[in-house]
Amino acid sequence: MIRFAKSIFRFIDRYPLTPFFMVAIVAGVCILLPPDVYAGPGGEVLEFAIKSRVGRIIFGILGIILLPLFLYIVIAEWLGIRKTRKDLDNLAVTYPCFKWIPLEMRIRRGVEAMYGGWSTGDLSPARAFLTEDYFESQQDILDRWRDEGKINVTDIRKLGKVQPLHVVVEDGSNYSTVTAKITMDVVDYMKDAETGEIIKGTKETHSDRDMLWTMIYENETWLLHSIGDGDESLAFARITNTVDTRYLDRVSSGRAAPELVIAGDGSEIAPVDAMSDDVAADEETPVVEVSREKRNH
């Protein structure tokens, strides 16, 4: 339910008129509820909804109204995952590095190594799965927590599905990236190193926690570049994949790769011939682009 509620908020952010619609629904419910419901204890509203015919009708209407939103979220994400998996399979015919099963297994091993490192305070065992920049930034955080007398306790109880959401094929200025949604049951909290008192989180298992791992293909291996909030999964799933392989085709055939164009401010932009003339100038930009020269820490 929490994940669903967060998705609704994301949806509201995307469609500004939705809040007015939701307010109208809530106001209508409040008007239709009898006055004595508000005078009773908190549980009386729920009891009214279950036992009263009017209550069942009201909440039934709410369910019918919200059902399309729920179906939209589920179907849109499913279609995005399906399309990305198909694109990866097509890419893998020519470029085996895009084979999903080996990449999925690498992500799973990386998740286990990463969570183990967070618990011990030493990410060295996970270093082979991370970019150098990301390894250093995460290790710096763990070192700071250790100096502050804090311990991050993590324990994966169940590692569920790993699903591809979005793929971007390498061009002259950016690495190839694959963003995957990872679902797991995990214990994650922080405690005081001396007293053992829990500072943040709880010892309870967080069921169905979603995370987004963005992997980049660097030096012929897939490495973790960043971890995002699972609530962004729908946004990634809705974005069109970038599967133009002309740069890779040119490099693999032994021809020289096109030179980068340097903008007036010194930043790199796409190669001159990286995009065909028939591609619209306002084509949607991928969520994650990882520059060869400037990476996000």
Buried (B, 14 or more C-beta within 10 A) or exposed (E): EEBEEBBBEBBBEEEEEBEEEBEEBEEEBEEEBEEEBEEEEEEEBEEBBEEBEEBEEBBEBBEEEBEEBEEEBEEBBEEBBEBBBEBBEEBBEEBEBBBBEEBBEBBEEBBBBBBBBBBBBBBEEBBEBBBEBBBBBBBEEBEEBBEEEBBBBBBBEEBBEBBBBBBBBBBBBBBBBBBBBBBBBBBBBBBEEEEEEEBEBEEEBBEBBBBBBBBBBBEEEBBBBBBBEBBBBBBBBBBEBBBBBBBBEBBEEEEEEBEBBEEEEEEBEBBEEBBEEEEEEEEEEBBBBBEBEEBEE
